[in-house]
Amino acid sequence: MSLDTVKQAEQTPEADQPWKELGLKQDEYERIREILGRRPTGAELAMYSVMWSEHCSYKSSKVHLKQFGEKAPQTDALLVGIGENAGVVDVGQGYAVTFKIESHNHPSYIEPYQGAATGVGGIVRDILAMGARPVAVMDPLRFGAADHPDTKRVLPGVVAGIGGYGNCLGLPNIGGEVVFDPCYQGNPLVNALCVGVMKHEDIHLAKASGAGNKVILYGARTGGDGIGGVSVLASETFDSTGPSRRPAVQVGDPFQEKLLIECTLEIFREKLVAGIQDLGGAGLSCATSELASAGSGGMRVELDTVPLRDATLSPEEILMSESQERMCAIVEPGKVDRFLEICEKWDVIATVIGEVTEGTRLEIFWHGEQIVDVPPRSVAHEGPTYQRPYARPQWQDALQADHAGLLARPADAAELRAQVLALVGSPNQASKAWVTDQYDRFVQGNTVLAQPEDSGIVRIDEDTNLGVAIATDGNGRYAKLDPYTGAQLALAEAYRNVAATGAKPLAISDCLNFGSPEDPAVMWQFAEATRGLADGCLTLGTPVTGGNVSLYNQTGEVAIHPTPVVAVLGVIDDVTRRTPIAFADEGHLLYLLGDTRDELSGSAWAQVVHDHLGGLPPAVDLERERLLGEILISASRDGMVDAAHDLSDGGLIQAVTESCLRGGLGARLVVPDGLDAFTFLFSESAGRAVVAVPRSEELRFTDMCGARGLPATRIGVVDGDAIDVQGQFALPLAELRAAHESAIPALLA
């Protein structure tokens, strides 16, 4: 095939082009021609197709995402917000922390191991590109029905990919989720989070400024893997025939990434870069156009200088390739030699592929022939914006009317006991140790808390014990019932999880997983969830620092539940004062904080016992969540509680079971006046936590709760080797442990 140059494009305006095959709509193709004043070359068409894809351009979602800026709470903690590779917050003592959560859903269904592994690699490079040393990862996961045969294909591969890549990098995996639901059968969600640490003065941004500065591509060679990864895989629905696009999935090499990390950090220490960008989705198309777009000039790139793994790749394929473990740096001419020396020391390939120009165009050449001449902003930041139609689905009223109050409740104490055992042994409530035992949670020696704790905590300063806590949460069942409330419940739960460990919540990152934006019902779900999250963050004072939108999580006409996953980051001044979930001391008093109401719609009980989804989710009171958080943080700091666990999926009995099994001690529980045993145990009312209070601290703790107006009800004591609900039943810990720990291994056997 002859080379399609800019000159040829000008001379052959009517040449047929595969814009449709590359995922572009006809009006988008016409818009590209309008921008350029001619037809695009093949290379230009490739760039626009990936950069204007749903995954890269947010063309269906950005009209809603702007709320995160318009409603952003005022805070001095935010150093870098939405628009960069990752957000950055001030955590004190001169430290800045950067964190972000993203999706790698579609590739992980097609090729579970590599899809999940490269999801970890990509988010780690985002954090690295901000100037930070990555210190931990997390992985919120959603799979289809636990007993479905394909779950046995996808789940082990995904877990092995996350563990294999993260463990090789030497990054502790400190938290996440594993959720099963039939709605994710053809569209598992593999979301990955990374957190990194740096000093304020070490923050780096993705921009190419300074005419004459060199563009250096460094890291792995460019191969044919991942071509069309974002435009083909993550920007349209799957058909019902299953995995068929394996070549579009990237292939990762964690050892190459480890070298890239250490090499980049040494380059940062010597202050050798003026701008930097990782190569992830859309590869070189993204890195060159975004760097040039955010800078003050243009850029010229000699594409034939790019180191290749496959010499047969066309210019279009090189620009679209999403081969992993690559970075692009802007370097002043006088610093290039030292930059290349450091890369050689770390055995990292580095090549000068171009330079920043005084112009306003991104120009790319192939063996001296110009194949790209575009305004970089038109590629990177001025893609299509869609006002997708959205409407509340017709079935929503019927779904909400079918509430859990219509379901049969246990007739006696024996049935109540049986349902507790069924709940704690169900796939979503059971121990996830089969998964987390494949991850190294303590490498680097700074992990303070890791799963199954409420949030992961890592120490970032060994002298002062300053640390950060991170939790991720999301409940697609709640969001299906009411997307606005469901998004706020995800935010509230993650906020509560961070506060329960003693850390002060500061900021959030989100991963918004939804079905096809071309379905008005799905777009309504997205609009409502985004509005709920923006309103909630404003109330709680936690700005959105960045994140990811993953649409087209749909097979045929069947969309996943709307699943906004929220990551909350908090700071803790002294990690030695953190609060674990374990009930570890006999005689400690158990207090239930918050109000318990008859809120069972969308609950774990309704799912496990009745396979039911309907009604309205629990009510949200974000001011109460803020108050509860303040009480939990103060109690942790001042030594008033020795254990704390938030109440969410599965209600009080699930939280107490987890805390008892974690500490190896039982509990005697008394049903409070005004509540029946069933509601007491299974309600999923929000804004609640259970805490273990030493007897010596009871008066001080209850006085604090009373003075602040937070309901605190004494419900029992840590004691014995069973959970004994007085007047109802007793469940030995051995029986609970057998049910709780055997479920996942049995499913995957």
N, C-alpha and C positions, 0 to 999 in steps of 0.2 A: 504494500500500500504506500502510495507516495505521501510525502509529508504535506500536511495542510497548514500552510503559512498564512500570516496576516495578509500578505499581498495577494495570495490566491483567493482568500475569503472575499476580498474586495472585488476581485475579477469574476467570481462565480457566485453571485448572490442567490441563485435559485437551487444550488446544490442540495440534494436530499441529506438530512441529518437525523441521527437516531435520538432526537430529544425525548420522545415518548418512552423509548426503552431505558433511558437514563432517569426516568422518574419525573420528568418535567411535564407540566400542563402546557397546552398550546398557548394560552395567554402569557405564561411565564417565558416561553421561548420567544414570543413576539416582543416581550418587554426587553429581553437581552439584546435582540436586534436593534431595538430603539435606543438602548443605552450606548451601543457600540457604533450605531450608524451604518451597520452592515451585518451580514450573518457572522456568527462566531466561528472561529476555527474549531477543529476537533478538541484541541487542548483547552480552549476557553469554555467550550460546551461542557467538557468534563468537570472543570472547576466550578462553574455555575451550578451544575446538576448536584454536586455533593454539598456545596455551601448553601444552596437554596433548598436543600432537603428539610423535611420537618425536624429531623434530629439536630441539625446545625443552625437553622435559621429561626426556629420557634415561630414559624409563620402563622400557625393557627392559635398559638397560646400567648404571644407577646402582648396582645391588646389587654389580656387579663393579668399578666404578670406585672404590668406597670404599677399595679396597686401596691406591690411590695415596696416601691419607692415612694409613691404618693402617701401611703399610710405609715411610713417607717417611723418608729419611735425615735426620739432624740436620745442619743447616748454617746458619751465620750469614749466608750470602749471600742467602737467600730473604727478601724484604721483603713481598711479597704473593703468596699462593698461590691454589689452586683456589677458584673461586666468584665471582671478579670478572671484568671484561671480558677481562683478560689478566694473566698473572703478572709479577712484578717482581723483579729480582735486583740486588744490590749489586755493582758492578764496580770499586769503589775511587774515590779522589779525589773523593768526594762525589757521584759519578754513580750513577744507577740506570738499568737497561735493562729494558724491557718487550717481550715478544715472544709471539706466538701463531700457531698454524696452524689453519686451518679448511677445510671443504670447500664447494664449490659445484658438486657433481657433476651432479645431475639437471637443474638449469637449463642447464648447459653442453652437455648432449646435445641439449636441445630447441632452444636458441638459442645456438650456440657463442660468438658475439662478445659479446653482452650478458651471458650467463651467466658467462663468465670475467671480463669487465670489472667487473661488480658484485661478483664474489667478491673482487677486489682492493680495490674501494671499501669493502666491508664490513669487511674485516680491518684496513684502514688506520684506519677510524673507531673500531674496538675499541681500537687502540693510542692514538689521539688522546684517547679518553675517559679513559684512565688519567692524563692530564696530560703526555704525552710528545710530542715532535716526531718524527713518523715519519721514519726515515732510510734504509730499504731494504726491498725486498720480495724474495720468492722464490716459486717455483712448481713443486712436484712434480706431474708430469702422467702419466697413464696412458691409453693409447688402445688400440683394438682392433688386429687384425692390420694390419701396416704396409701390406700390399698390398690391403686391403679397400676397395672404393669409398667406403664411408661414412667411412672414416678421412680421406679427402681432403676431406670436407665438414666434419668436426668439428675436426681438428687445425689447419688454417689459420685457422679462425674463432676458436678458443680462443687461439691464439698472438697473433693480431691484437688480440683483446680485452684480453689481459693487457698487451701492449706499448702499445696505444693509450691505455689508462687510466693505467698506471703512468708512461709517458713524459710524458703531459700533466701529471701531478702533480709531475713532476720528482723521482721516486724511482728510484734505481738498482736494477735487478734483478740481484742478485749470485749467484744460484745456484738449484738445483732439479734436476729429473730429467725425462727423457722416456723412457717405457717403453712398448713395444708387446707386446700379448699378446691372443690371440683372446678370452680370458675377459672383457675389458673392451669387447667389441664394442658391446653395447647400453648399457653403463654406464661411460663414460669417467670417470676420476677427475681432477678439477680442484681441487687443494688449493692454498691460498694462504697465505703467511706474511708477516708484517710485523714489523719491529723498530723500536723508538723509544727515544729517550734523553731523560732529564730529570735534575734534581737531586733528592735524597731528599725535600726539603721540598715538591716540586711534585706529589707523588703525589695523584691524585684518585680517589674511590671513588663507586660508583653507589648513592646513598642519598638519601632525601628526609626531612630532619629539620628541625625548627623550625616550629611552627605559625605561619601567616601568611606564610611564605616563598612566593614565587611560582614557578609552573611555567611555564617559557618554552620553547616549541617554536621552533626556528630552523633555517634552511637552506632546502632546496627546498620547493616546494608539494607537497601530497599528491595523488597521481593514482591511477588505476585499475590501474597496473602492479604486478605482484607480489602481487596478492590471492590468498591461499592458497598462496603460494610455499613455505612450510615445511610446512604441513599436507597439502597436496595432492601436491607434488612429491617432497619428501624423506622422506616418511613412509609410502610404500607402494611396491610394486614396479611397474615399467613392464609394460604388456602387450606383446605382440610386434608390435603394429601401428606402433610408432615414434612420432616426435614428433607430439603433438596438443594440447599444453597451452601454447602460446606465450604467451597472455595472463598466465599465472602467473609469467612471467620478468620480473624487474625491468629497468628501463632506466636506464642510468647517464649522468651528465654530469660528467666529470672536472674541467672548469673550475669548475663549481659546488663540487665537493669541495675544490679548491685554495683557493678563497675561504673555505670553511668551516674548513679547517685553519688558515689564517692568522688568521682572525677568532677562532677558539677559543683559539689560543695567546696572542693579545693579551688576551683575557678572563682566561685563566689568570694572565698576568703581573700583571694588576691585582687578582687574588684576588677575583673577583666571583661565584664559584659556591660553593655549599655541597654540591652533589652534581651528578653529570652522567651521562648514559647516551646511547649512540648508538642510533639506530633502525635495526635490521637485520632479522633474522628476527622475524616477528610484529609488526613496526612499533610503533604506539602501544600496542597491547595489551601488548607486552613492556615498553616503556619505562615506562609509568605503573605497571603492577603491580609490576615489579621495584624501581623507585625507592621506591614506597610500602612494599613488603614489607621492604626493607632499612632503612627509616627508623624513626622513633620514633612516628609518628602515622598519620593517614589522608591522603587526597587528594581534592580536588574538582576536576573538569575540566569546562569548558564546551566540548563537542565542536564546536559550531557556529561557534566562533571559529577553528578550524583552517583555515589558508589552503589552498585547493584549486586544482588544475589543471582539475578536472572538477566542475562545480557539481551534477551529477546523482548524485554518490556518496551512497549511503545511510550512516547511522551505522555499520552493520556493516562496510561496505566501507572506511570511513575507519579503523576500528579494525584491520582486517586488512591494509590496504595496506602493502606493503613498499617503497614509493617510496624512492629512494636519497637520499643527501646530506642527512640530517636528524639533528638532535641535540635532546636534551631536558635542560634545566638547571634546577636549583633555586637561586633567587636571593633574597637578603634584600631586603625592600621598598626599603630605602634605596639599594640598588645597581642597581635595575632600570633607572633612566634611563640610567646610564652603560653598562650592558650593551647597551641598545637603541641607544645612540649608536655603539658600536663595530660592532655589526651593520650599522647604516646606512652607516658608513664603508666597510665591505667589501662593500656591496651584497648583504647577506644578509638575507632576510626573517626577522623575529623577532616573535613574538606571545605575549603572556601568555595562556595557555589555562586556568589554574587556580591553586590554591594548596594548600599543606600545611595539614591540619586537625588539631585536637586529638583527633579520633576514631580509630577503628580500621578504617574502611571506605574502599574506593576507590569514589567516587561520580562518575558521569558523567552530564551533562545535555545535552539537545538542545533548543535553543530553550525553555529553562525546564522541560522535562519530564524527569524522572529515568528514565534507560534502563539504568543500571548501579548496583548496590549490592551489593558483594561484599567478603569478607575478602581483601585483596590476596595474602596468603601462599597462600591456597587456589588462586589462579591461577598465581602465579609459582614457588612453591617446594614446594607440597604436592600435586603432581599424582600420578597413579597410579604405583605401583611394582609391576613385574611380576617374578615369579620364573619366568622362561621355562624350560620344560623343555629340558635339553640332554643330548646323548649323543654319544659318539665314533662317527662314521659307520662303517657296516659295511664300506665300501670302503677304509678307512684302512690296514688291515693289508696288503691286496693292493697298494695304492699304494706302501707303504714297502718291500715285498718286491721290487718291480720296480726294482732299483737299477742305477746306471750301470756297475757291474762286469760287467753282462751285455751291454754294448754293445761293438761292434767298435771297436778302437783303430787308429790309423794303422799300416799295415804296414811303412812305410819312411820315410826322411827326406823323400822327395818328397811323400808323402801328408801328413806332418806339416806341411810348409811350406804345402801347399794349404789345410789346415784352419786354420792361423794366419791366412792371408789371408782366408778365409771368415769367421772370427770377427770380425776387426777391421773388416770391411766389412758386418757384419750390422746391421740397424736399431738394435738395442739397444746395440751397442758402437760404432757409427759416430759420427762427429762430429755434434754437435747445433748446429753453427754456423748452419744455416739457421734454427733457432728463435731462438737467443740473439742473433743479429745484428739481430733485430727489436726488441730491448730496449736501452734506454740503460743501460749498466752503470756509467758513470762520471760521470753528472750529479751535481752538488754538489761534485765534486772530492775526496771523501773515501773513494772506493773504493780499497782496497789490493789485494785479490784478488777475482776474480769467475770465473764458469764459463769454462773447464772445470777450474778449480782444485779441490782437494779440499774446501775450504770458502770461502765468501765472507767477506771481512774489510772492515769499515769503520772508519775512524778517527773517534773521538768527541771527542777533544781535540787541537787543532792544536798546542798548546804542549808537551804531554807525550807526544804520540803514543800515548796510550791508545786501544785499539781492542777491538772484539768480532768474534768469528768465529761463523758459523752454517753448519751443514750439515744437509741433510735426506736421509734414506735409508729404503728399505723394499724388501723382496724378497718379492713375493706367491708366487713359486714355492717359496721356502723355507718360507713360512708354510703353504702348502697341504700340504707334506710333514709338517711338525710345527709347529703354531701357536705353541707355547710357545718352542721354540728359534728359530723364524723371527722372532718379535718381539724376542728378545734379540740375534739377529744384526743386525736393523735398528738397534737401539740401539748395539750395538758398532761397527757401521760408521760411523754418524754421529759417535760419540765419537772413533773413530780418525781420521776425516777432519778434525775440529777440531784434534786433537792434532798431526796431521801438518803443519799449517801453523804450529805453534808456540804455539797458544792452549790455555789450561787449561779443560777442560769444566766448566761450573757447574750447568746445569739443562736440563730438556727440556720441550718441548711436543709433543703427539702428535695425529695425526689418524687415527682408527681406522675404516677403510673395510671394510665387510662386507656380506654378503647379507641375506636376510630373517631377522629375529629369531624369526619364527614357525616356522622350520625348526630342529629340535633339533640338526642337524649344524652349522649355521651358528653357533648359540648356543654350542656346544661350542668351535668355533674361536675365537669371541670371548672366552669365559671363559679358555681356555688362553693366548691371546695377551696378554690383560690381566694374567693371573697372571705370565706370563713377563716382561712389561715392568716390573711392580711389583717383582718379585724382582731383576731386573737393575739397576734404578735404585737399589735399596737397596745392592747390592754396589758399584756404581760411585760412590755418593755424589752422585747427580744427581737431585734431586727433580723430580717432575712439577709444573709450575706451572699447567697448564691445557691446553686443547685442544678436541677436537671428536670426536663420534662420528657417523659417517655409515652408517646401515643402509639396508636395502632396495635395495642396489645389485645388482639382480637383474632379469632379464627372463624372465618365465614361471617355469620351474623352474631356470633356469641362473643361478647366483650367480657373482660375481667370485671370484677367489682371495682369501682373507683377506689384507688389505693394510694392516697397521699401518705408518703413515709416522711416523718419529720425527725431530724437529728438536732438535739439540743446540746450545746456545749456550755459547761460551767467551769468556774474556777474555785479551787479550795486552797486556802492559805497554808494549811498544814495537813498533808496527807495522812499523818499519823493519827489524826482525829476523825478520819472517815468512819462512816457507819455502815457495817455489813448487814446482810439480811438474817444471819444465823441467830437463832435462839440458843445461846451457848452457856447460860448460867441458870441453874435451878433457883426458883424463888422469885425471879424477876416478874414484875407485874405487866400484864398485857393491856394496852390501851388502844381503843379504836378511835381514830381522829376523823372528824367529819360526820356528815349525816347519811344514814342508810335509809333508802326508800325502796319501794317495790318496783325496781327497774330491772326487768329480765329480758326485754325485747332485744334481739341481736346478741344475747349472752351466750357464753360457752355452754351453760346448762341447756338452753333452748336448742343449741346445735347438737350437743352430745346425746341428750336424752330423747329429743323429739325430731332431730334433723330439720329444724324449723328456722326460717328467717322471715321476720315481719315485725311491724310495729314501729315505734320511735326509739332511737337510741337514748341512753341516759342523758339527762339534762347537764349542761355545762355552766359552771359559775366560775369564771376566770379570776374574779376578785378573791373568791374563796381559795382557788388554786394558789394564788400569790400568797395569801395569808398562811395556808398550810405549808408552803415552801419556806416562808420565813421562820415558822415554828420549828420545822425539821432542821433547818440550818443552824438556828440558835441552840437547839437541844443537842445537836451533834457537837458543835463547837464548845459548849459549856459542860459536856459530859453528863447530860441528863438522861440520855438513852444509850443503850448498848447495842440495840438492833432496831432496824426500821425496814419496812417493806411496803411499797405502794400497793393499793388494791386496784386491780383492773380485770383482765380476762379471768373468769372463774371465781371472782369475788373473794370474800374473806377466807373461805376454806382453802382455796388454792394458795393464797399468800401464806397462811399459817402452815399448811403442809410443806411448802417449800422452805420456810424458815426453820421448821422443826427438823426436816430431813437434813438440811444444811448444817445444823448445830448438833444433831444427834440426840435431842431432848424433845419430850412430848409437851403437851399443853392441856390444861383443864380450862374449858370455855363455859361461860354462863351466858345464856341468851338474855340480852337486856330487856327491861320492861318496855312494852310498846311494840316489840318486834316478835314475829313468829320465827321458829328455828330455820325454816326454809329460806325466808327472805334474809335473815341474818347471815346465813352461810353462802348463798348464791347470788345475792344482788350485786350488780355491777355499777352501782352509783359512783359517780366520779368524785374527785376532791377528797379522797380518803387514804389513810395509811394505818398500818398497825405498828406499834412500837413496843419494845421491851424496856421497861423502866426499872432500874435498881430501887429497892424499897427506900433507900436513903435519899433518893432524889424525887420520890413521888410528890411530896408537897410542893417542892420548887417547880416541878414540871406542871402539875395541875394548876398552880397559881398563875404560871405564865400563860397557859391556854385560856384560863378564865379571864385574865386581864385583857387578852387580845380578842376574846369572843369566839374562840374555836372550840366547838363541841369535842370533849374528850371523855370517853366512856370506858370505865374499867370493865374488861370482858373476861379476865381470867389470869392465869399464872403459868409460868414455865415449870413443868413438873412431869416426872415419870417417863414412860417409854411408849405412850399412846396419845392420840388426840381424843380427849374425852369431852364430848358435848353433854354437859350435865342434863340428866333427865331424858336424853335421846339415845345416844350410842357411844361406843368407844371403838376406835380403830388403832390397833397396834402399829407402831412405826414400821415394823418389819413387813406387815401386810401392805401398808401404803407404799413403802419403798419398792417392793416387788412389782406392784402395779405401775408405779411412776417410772421405774428405770427399765422395764422390759419392753415397753410398747414399741419404741422406734427400732431397736434391734430385731424384734420379732417381725416387723413389717418388711424389713430389708433383708431378712435371712434368705 
